[in-house]
Amino acid sequence: MPEVVYTVGHSNRSLEELLALLRKHGVEVVVDVRRWPKSSKFPHFNTTHLREALEREGFRYVWLGSELGGYREGGYERYMETADFKKGLEALEALAREGVVAVLCAERLWFRCHRRFIADALVRDGFRVIHIVDEGRVYEHRGRG
């Protein structure tokens, strides 16, 4: 059975709501793929605060936004062909083989976020990807091509 990788967007959730979703799905490692991991509207999702809160609650926090973050010149699909993306994907896949991972970004809806491209790559590589939208709303990623 393939390893499962979850994705989730923090959006305008409270920290407690995000933690509850992570716990419900048995997540152990949160991999932050925000290129710029800060939020002026939701400061509880700034890197330092988020890392401390997650670690206090027993989660591991890993930032891969340098390699897997969005907003790439020429588009994300083109960026996926680079050595930097491949390095980040390899790191993510290694973490997913060790424990239950959730890929975190800001956008709640995965289909409006670069997480959809990361999910395509994970499915292609044999992983099962589940997008957490809300309590009771999850979608399995089918991948493209």
VOVEXDREN-88178 format. One record per residue (C-alpha): residue in three letters; x, y, z. Coordinates in steps of 0.5 Angstrom, whole numbers, padded with zeros to 4 digits, always signed. Layout:
N
ALAXYZ...
***
This chain:
145
MET+0000+0000+0000PRO+0003+0007-0002GLU+0005+0012+0003VAL+0000+0017+0004VAL+0002+0025+0004TYR-0004+0030+0006THR-0004+0037+0004VAL-0007+0043+0008GLY-0008+0050+0007HIS-0008+0055+0013SER-0012+0060+0010ASN-0016+0064+0016ARG-0016+0058+0021SER-0014+0059+0028LEU-0008+0055+0030GLU-0013+0051+0034GLU-0017+0049+0028LEU-0011+0047+0024LEU-0008+0043+0030ALA-0014+0039+0030LEU-0014+0037+0023LEU-0007+0035+0023ARG-0008+0031+0029LYS-0015+0028+0026HIS-0011+0025+0020GLY-0005+0023+0025VAL+0000+0028+0022GLU+0007+0027+0025VAL+0011+0032+0020VAL+0009+0039+0017VAL+0012+0041+0011ASP+0011+0048+0010VAL+0012+0050+0002ARG+0010+0057+0003ARG+0016+0061-0001TRP+0015+0067+0004PRO+0013+0063+0011LYS+0009+0069+0014SER+0003+0072+0014SER+0001+0080+0017LYS-0006+0078+0017PHE-0005+0071+0021PRO+0001+0072+0025HIS+0000+0065+0028PHE+0002+0062+0022ASN+0009+0066+0021THR+0015+0061+0021THR+0017+0062+0028HIS+0011+0062+0032LEU+0008+0056+0028ARG+0014+0052+0029GLU+0014+0053+0036ALA+0007+0052+0037LEU+0007+0045+0032GLU+0013+0043+0036ARG+0010+0044+0043GLU+0004+0040+0041GLY+0009+0034+0038PHE+0009+0035+0031ARG+0016+0036+0027TYR+0016+0043+0023VAL+0020+0043+0016TRP+0021+0049+0011LEU+0022+0047+0004GLY+0019+0053+0001SER+0026+0055-0002GLU+0026+0049-0006LEU+0018+0047-0007GLY+0015+0054-0006GLY+0010+0057-0011TYR+0011+0064-0015ARG+0016+0062-0020GLU+0018+0066-0026GLY+0016+0062-0032GLY+0010+0058-0028TYR+0011+0053-0023GLU+0010+0047-0028ARG+0016+0050-0032TYR+0020+0050-0025MET+0018+0043-0023GLU+0024+0041-0029THR+0029+0044-0025ALA+0034+0041-0020ASP+0032+0045-0014PHE+0025+0043-0015LYS+0027+0035-0016LYS+0032+0036-0009GLY+0026+0039-0005LEU+0021+0033-0008GLU+0026+0028-0006ALA+0027+0031+0001LEU+0019+0031+0002GLU+0019+0024-0001ALA+0024+0022+0004LEU+0020+0025+0010ALA+0014+0022+0008ARG+0017+0015+0008GLU+0019+0016+0015GLY+0012+0019+0018VAL+0006+0022+0016VAL+0007+0028+0013ALA+0002+0034+0011VAL+0004+0039+0006LEU+0002+0046+0008CYS+0001+0052+0004ALA-0003+0058+0005GLU-0009+0057+0000ARG-0015+0053+0003LEU-0017+0050-0003TRP-0011+0045-0006PHE-0014+0046-0013ARG-0012+0054-0013CYS-0005+0053-0010HIS+0002+0050-0013ARG+0000+0044-0008ARG-0004+0041-0014PHE+0003+0041-0018ILE+0007+0038-0012ALA+0001+0033-0011ASP+0002+0031-0018ALA+0009+0029-0018LEU+0008+0025-0011VAL+0002+0021-0015ARG+0007+0020-0021ASP+0012+0017-0016GLY+0007+0012-0012PHE+0005+0016-0006ARG-0003+0017-0005VAL-0004+0024-0003ILE-0010+0027+0001HIS-0012+0034+0001ILE-0015+0036+0007VAL-0020+0042+0006ASP-0024+0042+0012GLU-0027+0038+0018GLY-0030+0032+0014ARG-0028+0035+0007VAL-0022+0031+0004TYR-0021+0029-0003GLU-0016+0024-0006HIS-0011+0027-0011ARG-0012+0023-0018GLY-0006+0027-0021ARG-0005+0028-0028GLY-0002+0025-0034
***
